[in-house]
């Protein structure tokens, strides 16, 4: 079975079909990586708590991870231009395995900060490589469906990884070893794929000022969700461990959170395709703020109540990511898309680096629940900003908007790496 793909042959020669299994190989590789990644996200704060380390160390590790992710957003393009998509994927996967091996050496916080920074660099790069590869391989008519399946597969893999924490001995290196195994397995589908590699990309410039002029709400949404995502997903296991919840409780809480991403994005996206997306962004931000307040009210209480609250909280926050991306794309012309996507990715990464540092500093003074207050402030500020934009600017006509595609803030935006000029001309001729 095959699906349409972008034509890179001379004009008039027709489309080259891409085997479905070739597309599935990239998606399967990222899903396998997600299992190991989810397990490591849950394992590190729980292991540090079990060893008696101050929760500030876990916060510093999150900040280190975010710093690595910011570097990955900047340096992945040059790496892909040098070695191509397939080799870059394998190199980055190897770096994740090395990072997990360093964590497996034992609870040495300084070493773990460096290891998770290396992981942040590699996972950000992997997403850029995988998404740009898929974007090049499939036709516009089915790209949304392929990317939606890509995100769902990754989120499901994260959930499996989170749940796996309940099955491992936290005081051993079992979790890092399992992470290494799944990372190694992820290399096999890409190593055996028949999916053709895209041409070497050119550098995609970051122009935040230009992106702001195109879509202030889009840029603000990326700044908001970068902080929201890293605060909720990164600090929830740290706080739960500090509150005394068991290893199994933390695993259940984390594995339930991706469910919110899967059940809230589709209806919110469907509504946003039929009205001004900013109204839906306001609703998602308000829901995230309300869920944060409930998280404060039930903090340290019954696990069942917290699971429901965090499902809604995580799902509403994640929805801001995909809705803001779709809104920005609605307001951009075709010539703006590469610079816009790169700028939005940079804004998301910058916020994802700065906010965890702020939360870590506040946690040292006010306790690990500081992340909840920070998340509430971010959601309220973004909600008010979008309300102001609704009052002062007109909506994009419904006929001119694109279609919504589900995404997760646990993964970088799909960056459309710029092809070389001759390849761009060839694409246009087709």
Buried (B, 14 or more C-beta within 10 A) or exposed (E): EEBBBBBBEEEEEEBBEBBEBBBBBBBBBBBBBBBBBBBBBBBBBBBBBEEEBBBBBBBBBBBBBBBBBBBBBBEBBEBBBEBBBBBBBBBBBBBBBBBBBBBBEEBEBEEBBBBBBBBBBBBBBBBBBBBBBBBBBBBEEEBBEBBBBBBBBBBBBBBBBBBBBBEBEBEEBBBBBBBBBBBBBBBEBBEEBEBBBBBBBBEBEBBBEBBBEBBBBBBBBBBBBBBBBBBBBBBBBBBBBBBEBEBEBBBBBBBBBBBBBBEBBBEBBEBBBEEBBBBBBBBBBBBBBBBBBBBEEBBEEEBEEBBBBBBBBBBBBBBBBBBBBBBBBBBBEEEBBBBBBBBBBBBBBBBBBBBBBBBBBBBBEEEBBBBBBBBBEBBBBBBEBBBEBBEEEEBBEEEEBEEBBBBBBBBBBBBBBBBEEEBEEBBEEB
